[in-house]
Each structure stands twice: as structure tokens, then as C-alpha cells.
Amino acid sequence: MRPTGTSEPGAPGGGEPANGRARRRGLVSDGVTIRDVAQHAGVSIATVSRALRGHENVTDTTRQRVLASVAELRFTPSRLGVSHAGRRH
């Protein structure tokens, strides 16, 4: 049996993962998560989230460190994740 989310080579979709269309639309980042950014910047996931949303309780130094990590890792927030977080914050 084939793993879920893949198709046969030569079949519609060209054997790419089922989320290939989502990846092209920007719904899935290139494997970089907010956790990766937090670890790279040496801060918590919550701090990354706050820095990206412009929260006032994040120092300029920390915000710059987070933004540098975002740029270096080429992180793009998933639209789905942003949508879910928007309901909580």
C-alpha cells in the first residue's frame, strides 16, 4: 500500500505529495515552522508570534532577532495557522 498523500508517478499530480497544490498556493511553508524560528532566535514560540504581530511587549532587540531568523530561514506563516491563531488572540 502507498503512503497516504502521494500518487503514482505518471498519474494526475505527477507523483508529488497531495499537499503540492497547497504548497504552491503558499499554504505550507518549505518545512520551516514557527518552532524552528523560535529555536533559531533563542526565544519562545509565543515571542515569535508576538514579534510577528507587532505586539508592544516585545523589545526591539528581540523583535530584530526574530525578524533576522525569519529572513534567514525564509519562514512564511501558513495561512491556515494564521487563521486558527486569529481566533485565539
Secondary structure, DSSP 8 states (H G I E B T S, - for coil): ---TT---TTSTTTT--TTHHHHHTTSS-SS--HHHHHHHHTS-HHHHHHHHHT-TTS-HHHHHHHHHHHHHHT----HHHHHHHHHH-
